[in-house]
Amino acid sequence: MKHWKLAGSTAAIAILAGTGAFADVTPEEVWQNWQDMSTSAGQTVTSTSAERDGDTLVVSGVTITYEKDGTSFTSAIEQIDFTDNGDGTVDVTTSDNTEMSLKAPAAKDIDGAVPTDLKITLSQPDMVVTASGTADALSYEFEGPSVTATFEPGDTAAEAQGNFEVALSDLSGKYLVEGNGEAKKITSDFAAKSLKVTGTGKDEAKKSDVTFNATIADLAGNSNGNFLGAAAMADMAKALQGGFAVNGNFSHGAMTFDLAVTEDGKPTKITGASEGGDMSVAMDATHLQFGAGGKALNLTIASADIPFPELKIGYQEAAFNMLMPVGKTAEPADFAFLTKLVGFTVSDEVWGMFDPAGNLPHDPATVVIDTKGKVTMTTDLFDEAAMAALGDAPPGDLNALDVTELKASIAGAELTGAGAFTFDNTDKTTFPGVPLPTGKMDLKLTGGNTLLDKLVAMGLLPQDQAMGFKMMVSMFANSATDKDEMTSTLEFKDKGFYANGQKLQ
């Protein structure tokens, strides 16, 4: 049997009892809280019986089901015991394993996709959960040595489906569930020492098989959100206006993985490692944010389909972030966009395909575009009818744009820049269809002419095209006489466009 102990701190009870800040919870209240959480997620919870046996509420034959759009999920727990300790705490004991099944139709947009039929066994021995608070605000803290989920083909699964296992070790965390009924406010923190994923699969008809292994260290995450229940969440626009919101952050440490695939007798092997990564997401009625990043990734691919023994790819840092308003705004709201790839490298064999003589520097490449600004939204992005009515018109007005950093470097050439602009949306005729900009951007290109000359000498770029590009750049840039460097200031002012002080429009 698996033992979950829900116990409040004795010291906390002593301190808070006189103030009324702490209240006892009963077995029935904890069981009801579990049911409410499932219902708010669109699940149906049933049991064959729920009866008191002295201080213990014994719930037998628990089944949790979920169905939507042809997808069904079922979870079965033989028995759950909720024991009142007489001091405002509750011990919870469940069956050692929880059996689950997941069925879903084949994806319509993927060629060769098959229906999903999975049998899932969840095991979490010696998990300890501590609960405190009230029936309307239950706070749980948990700690356990491991949680393992095993996925196997179900009775009607296609032969192509495989087996895989997900195992977490040294878990700890806490979560707070507030609210009565389907609407819930949930706050959580989570940490685990490691995550290990292993999997195998085989398709005899296609003579293919696959094995996968991955290990990730030092997982951590936190989240908070207001959830309105499955029915309210069916219409995202209304749900956001009704208070739905979510905010979460996740990070991990060192990661290693390897994937081996054989298809039609041809093997492919992919191995990799990284030093860590992170992800964040936030959404409410005013904005949507999503970001992700990783550090020191190295990837090796060996396959019969590539013209050399193996391909190596790596980077020092990669990042992406997007922030945008999603609903109507009376005042300008923030937006941002970042894409970053620093220190990108590929095998010398790849360079050798177009630069066999080594004429070009094989320095790591970098691309950074970091922008932010202000926009006034005139349309709710989740209002499908309003968005359709816009046609080709934008859903808002651009007020300001800051290019915090622009950087691109490859093969010895580097372009850098930064600038800031504001926009007058009452004037879209000076520059037809575009709000009147005011502001400037400074650019610098080093090594550009040298790179063009080398590409011409290698036969990769026609001479006339290179000359045409140099002539065009000279119209907008000032060239240094003693080095391969060009600078340019592009400016919008007085309803005109200027390059290095010369009016071009």
NUBAVO-172899 format. One line per 2 residues: number of its first residue (from 1); for each residue x, y, z of C-alpha. Coordinates in pm, 1 decimal. Example, Ala and Ser with C-alpha at 12.3 -4.5 7.8 and 13.67 -1.06 7.14 Angstrom:
BEGIN
1	1230.0,-450.0,780.0 ~ 1367.0,-106.0,714.0
This chain:
BEGIN
1	0.0,0.0,0.0 ~ 110.0,356.0,-68.2
3	84.6,595.0,222.9 ~ 7.1,964.7,176.8
5	13.3,1153.2,507.5 ~ -168.1,1486.3,520.4
7	-58.1,1652.7,842.7 ~ -39.6,2012.5,962.3
9	261.4,2136.7,1156.2 ~ 201.1,2107.3,1533.1
11	398.8,2424.9,1593.4 ~ 197.8,2613.1,1333.2
13	-126.0,2494.5,1491.9 ~ -13.3,2616.2,1832.5
15	82.4,2957.2,1697.5 ~ -224.2,3008.8,1479.4
17	-497.6,2845.3,1685.8 ~ -555.0,3157.7,1890.8
19	-594.7,3375.1,1582.6 ~ -828.7,3149.0,1389.4
21	-589.9,3150.9,1090.8 ~ -577.2,2768.1,1085.6
23	-879.6,2542.9,1059.9 ~ -907.9,2163.8,1074.1
25	-988.0,1961.1,765.0 ~ -1191.1,1641.7,768.9
27	-1159.9,1328.9,552.7 ~ -1482.0,1424.0,374.3
29	-1349.3,1772.2,293.3 ~ -1023.3,1639.3,153.1
31	-1207.6,1382.0,-59.8 ~ -1447.5,1652.6,-183.4
33	-1154.1,1877.2,-271.3 ~ -1004.6,1602.2,-485.8
35	-1337.1,1554.0,-663.6 ~ -1379.0,1926.1,-723.8
37	-1032.0,1951.8,-877.3 ~ -1111.4,1667.9,-1117.4
39	-1448.1,1815.9,-1209.3 ~ -1293.0,2156.1,-1281.1
41	-1066.2,1981.5,-1533.6 ~ -1364.8,1826.9,-1713.6
43	-1326.1,1483.5,-1554.2 ~ -1596.6,1263.7,-1404.3
45	-1525.0,1094.2,-1069.5 ~ -1725.0,794.0,-947.5
47	-1683.9,538.5,-671.6 ~ -1865.0,217.6,-582.1
49	-1885.7,322.5,-217.6 ~ -1773.5,591.4,26.4
51	-1844.7,496.2,385.8 ~ -1714.3,574.6,730.4
53	-1536.2,300.7,924.4 ~ -1465.5,465.0,1256.1
55	-1220.3,749.6,1197.7 ~ -1159.9,647.5,835.2
57	-1354.2,738.2,522.6 ~ -1310.1,435.8,294.5
59	-1365.4,513.2,-74.1 ~ -1368.3,204.9,-295.0
61	-1371.9,147.7,-670.3 ~ -1267.2,499.8,-766.6
63	-1283.3,570.0,-1139.7 ~ -1185.9,895.4,-1309.3
65	-1289.0,942.2,-1672.8 ~ -1248.5,1213.0,-1936.2
67	-1386.0,1226.9,-2290.2 ~ -1358.3,1494.6,-2558.1
69	-1340.1,1493.8,-2939.3 ~ -1291.6,1119.3,-2959.8
71	-1020.3,1110.9,-2692.5 ~ -1091.1,917.1,-2374.0
73	-898.0,874.0,-2050.5 ~ -973.0,640.2,-1761.4
75	-799.2,602.1,-1426.3 ~ -885.5,330.4,-1171.4
77	-787.5,323.6,-803.0 ~ -896.4,20.9,-604.4
79	-926.7,197.7,-269.4 ~ -846.5,526.1,-95.6
81	-855.8,556.9,284.4 ~ -892.5,902.4,443.8
83	-811.5,869.3,814.7 ~ -893.5,1145.0,1065.6
85	-609.4,1166.4,1319.0 ~ -818.9,1370.5,1560.3
87	-588.7,1671.5,1547.3 ~ -712.7,1836.7,1228.5
89	-490.6,1624.6,1004.2 ~ -577.2,1347.1,762.5
91	-378.1,1043.7,653.4 ~ -445.9,917.2,302.5
93	-363.2,563.4,191.9 ~ -416.0,444.1,-165.9
95	-348.0,132.3,-368.0 ~ 20.0,86.1,-453.9
97	-38.9,137.6,-827.0 ~ -285.4,341.2,-1029.4
99	-394.4,191.5,-1361.2 ~ -487.5,426.9,-1644.3
101	-576.1,404.3,-2012.4 ~ -565.2,661.3,-2291.4
103	-731.3,627.2,-2630.6 ~ -731.4,882.3,-2913.1
105	-809.8,876.7,-3287.1 ~ -531.0,898.9,-3543.0
107	-412.0,1252.0,-3616.6 ~ -570.3,1368.1,-3942.2
109	-281.9,1592.9,-4047.4 ~ -3.1,1331.6,-4011.3
111	51.3,1075.6,-4285.4 ~ 60.3,720.6,-4157.2
113	-65.0,815.6,-3810.6 ~ -238.3,540.2,-3613.2
115	-493.2,558.3,-3329.2 ~ -350.5,578.3,-2977.6
117	-428.6,305.0,-2726.2 ~ -208.2,316.8,-2416.9
119	-210.1,137.3,-2084.7 ~ -41.6,349.4,-1816.1
121	73.8,232.9,-1473.5 ~ 161.8,502.3,-1219.9
123	371.8,405.6,-918.8 ~ 472.4,648.2,-641.5
125	582.2,450.1,-332.7 ~ 638.3,621.4,1.3
127	500.3,951.9,-122.2 ~ 423.8,1178.9,174.2
129	175.6,1465.9,140.1 ~ 110.4,1720.0,413.8
131	-214.8,1920.3,406.6 ~ -319.1,2225.3,603.7
133	-569.1,2506.8,576.0 ~ -942.3,2491.5,522.6
135	-1183.0,2307.9,295.6 ~ -1187.0,2611.4,65.2
137	-808.0,2663.1,74.4 ~ -620.4,2336.1,108.0
139	-242.6,2360.7,104.9 ~ -40.5,2046.5,30.0
141	330.2,1979.6,64.9 ~ 470.9,1658.9,-79.9
143	796.3,1467.1,-85.1 ~ 884.2,1127.8,-224.4
145	1174.5,916.0,-348.3 ~ 1030.2,845.3,-693.5
147	737.4,855.2,-930.7 ~ 734.5,621.7,-1230.0
149	489.0,610.1,-1517.7 ~ 503.9,310.1,-1752.1
151	332.7,328.4,-2091.9 ~ 243.2,8.2,-2278.4
153	22.3,-68.9,-2580.5 ~ -342.2,-132.4,-2497.7
155	-546.1,-430.3,-2614.1 ~ -642.3,-268.3,-2945.5
157	-315.0,-81.9,-3007.8 ~ -153.9,-90.8,-3348.8
159	157.4,-307.2,-3378.7 ~ 365.3,3.9,-3450.6
161	322.0,139.6,-3099.3 ~ 597.0,88.6,-2840.4
163	675.5,103.2,-2472.1 ~ 830.3,384.7,-2272.5
165	885.7,484.1,-1912.3 ~ 916.6,819.0,-1735.4
167	1079.7,821.6,-1392.5 ~ 1130.5,1114.2,-1154.3
169	1354.8,1090.2,-846.7 ~ 1373.8,1284.3,-519.1
171	1057.1,1489.5,-565.6 ~ 944.7,1772.7,-343.7
173	699.3,2056.3,-374.6 ~ 378.6,2215.2,-263.3
175	52.8,2339.2,-405.2 ~ -238.7,2543.5,-278.8
177	-593.1,2486.9,-403.2 ~ -837.6,2768.7,-331.6
179	-1203.1,2799.2,-421.2 ~ -1529.0,2615.0,-382.4
181	-1678.9,2435.9,-683.0 ~ -1529.6,2414.9,-1032.3
183	-1351.1,2751.5,-1029.3 ~ -1013.1,2710.8,-861.7
185	-702.9,2915.1,-792.4 ~ -398.0,2686.4,-790.5
187	-44.5,2780.1,-689.8 ~ 236.1,2525.1,-707.4
189	610.5,2469.5,-671.9 ~ 793.6,2157.3,-783.3
191	1147.2,2016.2,-783.5 ~ 1307.4,1684.4,-873.8
193	1667.2,1566.8,-872.3 ~ 1638.0,1392.2,-1207.2
195	1408.0,1278.7,-1484.8 ~ 1480.5,969.8,-1690.8
197	1289.9,871.5,-2003.3 ~ 1340.2,541.2,-2185.6
199	1144.3,403.2,-2477.5 ~ 1138.8,139.9,-2750.9
201	918.2,84.1,-3052.0 ~ 894.9,-145.2,-3352.6
203	698.8,-165.7,-3674.1 ~ 745.4,-505.7,-3837.9
205	554.9,-402.6,-4151.3 ~ 793.2,-114.2,-4219.7
207	1099.9,-298.3,-4088.3 ~ 1168.7,-16.8,-3844.3
209	1246.7,15.2,-3476.4 ~ 1348.0,291.8,-3238.5
211	1506.6,324.6,-2894.8 ~ 1531.6,644.9,-2692.7
213	1699.8,741.5,-2365.9 ~ 1719.4,1079.2,-2195.2
215	1830.8,1199.7,-1854.4 ~ 1767.1,1550.5,-1721.1
217	1901.5,1680.3,-1389.0 ~ 1775.3,1937.2,-1140.0
219	1420.5,2005.5,-1255.9 ~ 1231.3,2292.4,-1094.2
221	910.0,2474.0,-1168.9 ~ 643.4,2700.7,-1028.2
223	303.0,2808.5,-1149.0 ~ -10.5,2990.8,-1046.9
225	-340.6,3029.0,-1220.7 ~ -712.9,3086.5,-1206.6
227	-903.0,2796.9,-1363.6 ~ -1273.5,2829.9,-1439.3
229	-1375.7,2471.7,-1511.9 ~ -1402.6,2272.6,-1834.5
231	-1729.9,2427.5,-1958.2 ~ -1609.1,2784.8,-1910.5
233	-1278.3,2705.1,-2082.7 ~ -1450.6,2591.1,-2405.1
235	-1457.8,2953.8,-2527.1 ~ -1111.3,3100.7,-2467.7
237	-1215.7,3462.8,-2529.1 ~ -1493.1,3440.6,-2269.3
239	-1272.6,3245.9,-2030.1 ~ -1006.6,3518.6,-2037.5
241	-1265.6,3787.2,-1977.1 ~ -1404.2,3571.0,-1695.9
243	-1071.4,3567.3,-1514.3 ~ -879.1,3269.9,-1653.3
245	-506.3,3326.7,-1610.0 ~ -192.3,3115.6,-1589.7
247	173.2,3190.7,-1519.6 ~ 449.5,2931.4,-1503.5
249	827.0,2892.2,-1508.4 ~ 1035.0,2577.3,-1557.1
251	1409.0,2509.8,-1557.4 ~ 1641.9,2211.7,-1578.4
253	2011.5,2135.0,-1547.5 ~ 2240.2,1911.4,-1750.1
255	2073.6,1687.2,-2007.8 ~ 2191.7,1392.2,-2216.2
257	1997.5,1193.9,-2473.8 ~ 2038.0,938.7,-2749.5
259	1801.4,819.0,-3019.3 ~ 1859.6,517.3,-3243.6
261	1628.8,458.5,-3539.1 ~ 1637.0,185.7,-3801.7
263	1405.9,228.3,-4099.1 ~ 1406.7,-5.7,-4397.7
265	1734.6,-146.5,-4270.2 ~ 1904.2,196.2,-4256.1
267	2027.3,302.9,-3908.9 ~ 2031.2,656.5,-3775.1
269	2177.2,754.3,-3439.0 ~ 2144.5,1091.2,-3267.3
271	2323.1,1176.2,-2942.9 ~ 2336.8,1503.6,-2758.0
273	2398.2,1691.8,-2436.9 ~ 2333.5,2037.1,-2297.0
275	2411.7,2228.5,-1978.9 ~ 2054.2,2333.3,-1905.9
277	1750.7,2526.6,-2015.9 ~ 1437.4,2707.6,-1910.2
279	1085.6,2790.6,-2025.0 ~ 820.8,3042.5,-1919.8
281	457.9,3101.2,-2015.2 ~ 197.6,3354.1,-1902.0
283	-149.8,3432.8,-2024.5 ~ -445.6,3638.7,-1909.7
285	-700.9,3877.1,-2057.9 ~ -433.8,4137.8,-2132.6
287	-128.1,3953.0,-2263.5 ~ 38.3,3632.9,-2382.3
289	403.2,3552.0,-2310.2 ~ 614.4,3252.0,-2405.7
291	985.8,3206.2,-2375.5 ~ 1243.8,2927.1,-2386.6
293	1619.4,2896.4,-2377.8 ~ 1908.1,2652.0,-2366.1
295	2283.6,2652.5,-2305.9 ~ 2579.0,2463.3,-2452.7
297	2399.4,2214.4,-2675.9 ~ 2605.7,1963.5,-2873.0
299	2438.4,1726.0,-3115.3 ~ 2587.1,1439.9,-3321.5
301	2398.3,1268.6,-3603.3 ~ 2517.6,955.3,-3781.7
303	2305.9,830.1,-4069.2 ~ 2332.3,656.2,-4403.2
305	2139.3,949.6,-4552.4 ~ 2418.7,1205.3,-4496.2
307	2729.5,1214.2,-4721.3 ~ 2985.9,1183.9,-4438.1
309	3022.5,966.3,-4127.3 ~ 2857.3,1207.1,-3885.1
311	2718.8,1558.6,-3856.6 ~ 2796.5,1769.1,-3550.5
313	2592.4,2074.7,-3454.7 ~ 2623.9,2291.5,-3147.3
315	2564.1,2632.1,-2995.2 ~ 2665.8,2822.3,-2684.3
317	2324.9,2977.3,-2617.4 ~ 1979.9,2983.5,-2773.1
319	1677.1,3182.4,-2659.7 ~ 1332.6,3284.7,-2775.1
321	1080.2,3515.5,-2612.4 ~ 752.9,3666.7,-2723.2
323	526.3,3908.9,-2536.8 ~ 211.8,4048.8,-2693.0
325	-121.8,4196.8,-2584.4 ~ -421.2,3980.6,-2674.3
327	-721.1,4197.1,-2584.8 ~ -840.3,4548.7,-2663.0
329	-634.4,4816.9,-2489.5 ~ -729.0,5175.5,-2414.8
331	-361.6,5270.4,-2380.1 ~ -47.5,5145.8,-2555.8
333	60.2,4805.7,-2421.8 ~ 400.3,4635.5,-2418.0
335	516.2,4383.8,-2675.9 ~ 853.8,4218.0,-2723.6
337	1025.3,3969.8,-2950.6 ~ 1361.9,3803.2,-2901.8
339	1538.6,3535.7,-3101.6 ~ 1898.1,3450.0,-3018.2
341	2144.9,3190.2,-3141.5 ~ 2499.0,3244.2,-3014.1
343	2807.6,3047.0,-3110.0 ~ 2643.9,2815.5,-3363.4
345	2884.9,2560.5,-3513.3 ~ 2865.8,2276.5,-3765.5
347	3110.0,2004.3,-3868.5 ~ 3402.9,2095.3,-4091.9
349	3261.9,1837.1,-4333.7 ~ 2964.1,2067.0,-4390.7
351	3191.7,2364.8,-4458.6 ~ 3390.0,2141.8,-4693.1
353	3087.2,2086.5,-4916.1 ~ 3105.2,2448.3,-5043.1
355	3446.3,2562.4,-4914.1 ~ 3681.2,2266.4,-4970.0
357	3989.7,2489.3,-4983.9 ~ 3911.7,2656.0,-4648.3
359	3896.8,3008.3,-4789.8 ~ 3632.9,3121.9,-4540.2
361	3673.4,3156.9,-4162.6 ~ 3482.6,2881.2,-3986.5
363	3407.9,3096.7,-3683.1 ~ 3089.4,3021.4,-3483.5
365	2787.6,3208.5,-3620.2 ~ 2557.0,3431.6,-3417.9
367	2213.7,3581.7,-3482.3 ~ 2039.9,3811.6,-3231.8
369	1719.7,4009.6,-3286.6 ~ 1597.4,4177.4,-2967.4
371	1303.5,4417.7,-2995.6 ~ 1037.0,4571.8,-2776.7
373	771.3,4835.9,-2818.0 ~ 417.9,4957.6,-2765.3
375	97.4,4872.2,-2950.1 ~ -265.9,4972.7,-2900.3
377	-492.7,4676.8,-2965.9 ~ -825.0,4752.2,-3135.0
379	-943.5,4389.7,-3158.6 ~ -947.7,4090.4,-2924.9
381	-719.0,3828.8,-3083.0 ~ -931.3,3542.8,-2945.4
383	-1257.6,3686.3,-3081.8 ~ -1284.2,3482.7,-3403.4
385	-1571.0,3685.3,-3549.3 ~ -1397.9,4019.0,-3488.2
387	-1069.2,3892.4,-3632.4 ~ -1244.2,3761.3,-3943.7
389	-1417.4,4097.4,-3992.1 ~ -1078.6,4274.5,-4005.2
391	-984.3,4120.1,-4336.7 ~ -632.3,4240.4,-4419.3
393	-641.1,4520.9,-4160.9 ~ -414.4,4486.0,-3854.9
395	-572.5,4415.9,-3512.3 ~ -399.2,4716.5,-3357.4
397	-186.1,5028.4,-3403.4 ~ 191.1,5027.5,-3366.3
399	302.7,5309.6,-3135.6 ~ 672.5,5247.5,-3075.0
401	950.1,5005.6,-3170.0 ~ 1291.5,4974.5,-3005.4
403	1556.1,4755.2,-3167.3 ~ 1760.6,4687.8,-2855.7
405	2010.6,4467.0,-3035.5 ~ 2062.1,4348.0,-3390.7
407	2356.6,4119.6,-3456.9 ~ 2448.0,3873.6,-3730.8
409	2793.4,3725.8,-3778.7 ~ 2917.3,3447.6,-4006.6
411	3232.0,3361.9,-4203.1 ~ 3423.2,3668.2,-4079.3
413	3151.7,3928.2,-4146.9 ~ 2944.5,4094.5,-3876.1
415	2645.1,4328.8,-3881.9 ~ 2540.5,4510.2,-3563.9
417	2278.0,4772.4,-3496.9 ~ 2036.2,4940.5,-3257.4
419	1762.8,5200.8,-3287.0 ~ 1428.0,5335.3,-3171.6
421	1116.9,5463.9,-3350.6 ~ 777.7,5610.1,-3266.4
423	475.5,5604.6,-3499.1 ~ 197.2,5855.0,-3571.5
425	-111.2,5650.9,-3660.3 ~ -304.2,5961.5,-3770.7
427	-75.1,5986.9,-4075.3 ~ -70.1,5682.5,-4302.4
429	-32.4,5876.4,-4627.3 ~ 324.2,6012.8,-4609.4
431	443.3,5654.4,-4631.7 ~ 132.6,5489.7,-4784.4
433	-31.8,5238.2,-4554.9 ~ 229.8,5280.8,-4280.8
435	196.3,5506.3,-3973.7 ~ 443.2,5795.1,-3992.2
437	771.8,5691.5,-3822.7 ~ 1012.4,5912.8,-3633.0
439	1346.8,5789.5,-3506.8 ~ 1677.4,5644.5,-3621.2
441	1882.0,5326.7,-3637.0 ~ 2261.0,5295.9,-3635.5
443	2421.3,5008.4,-3828.4 ~ 2778.0,4882.6,-3867.8
445	2906.3,4615.8,-4105.2 ~ 3260.1,4478.9,-4073.6
447	3419.3,4226.7,-4306.9 ~ 3138.0,4253.1,-4560.1
449	3345.2,4338.7,-4866.8 ~ 3603.2,4073.0,-4782.1
451	3332.5,3808.2,-4759.4 ~ 3179.4,3915.7,-5092.4
453	3519.5,3902.2,-5265.4 ~ 3586.3,3552.4,-5130.4
455	3244.0,3428.4,-5242.3 ~ 3312.2,3563.0,-5592.5
457	3656.7,3399.4,-5601.3 ~ 3501.9,3068.4,-5493.8
459	3242.8,3089.8,-5771.6 ~ 2952.5,3099.0,-5526.6
461	2843.9,3454.8,-5619.0 ~ 2848.5,3618.2,-5966.3
463	3075.3,3922.5,-5995.4 ~ 2794.2,4151.7,-6120.8
465	2571.6,4068.4,-5826.4 ~ 2850.4,4141.1,-5580.0
467	2920.8,4476.0,-5748.3 ~ 2552.7,4564.2,-5749.5
469	2527.7,4491.0,-5377.1 ~ 2836.7,4703.5,-5301.2
471	2695.4,4995.9,-5501.0 ~ 2360.2,4975.6,-5322.9
473	2526.6,4964.5,-4980.5 ~ 2745.1,5262.6,-5067.9
475	2430.2,5472.3,-5113.1 ~ 2337.2,5417.1,-4747.8
477	2673.5,5375.2,-4573.7 ~ 3000.2,5552.7,-4497.8
479	3307.8,5337.5,-4563.5 ~ 3630.7,5348.5,-4363.3
481	3935.6,5409.0,-4582.6 ~ 4177.6,5192.6,-4382.6
483	3963.9,4887.0,-4299.1 ~ 3669.4,4681.9,-4420.3
485	3405.6,4866.8,-4219.1 ~ 3089.7,5055.1,-4310.8
487	2856.4,5252.5,-4087.2 ~ 2513.8,5397.3,-4154.2
489	2253.2,5600.0,-3969.6 ~ 1904.2,5551.6,-4110.0
491	1664.5,5817.8,-3985.1 ~ 1299.7,5913.7,-4023.6
493	1234.6,6281.6,-3943.3 ~ 1030.3,6572.5,-4075.1
495	822.1,6327.4,-4283.0 ~ 1131.1,6216.2,-4472.6
497	1380.9,5931.1,-4483.6 ~ 1752.9,6006.8,-4443.2
499	2067.3,5798.2,-4474.4 ~ 2374.4,5951.4,-4306.9
501	2205.1,6291.8,-4322.5 ~ 2116.1,6271.5,-4693.4
503	1743.8,6280.6,-4769.1 ~ 1638.7,5988.9,-4986.1
505	1260.0,6030.9,-4962.0
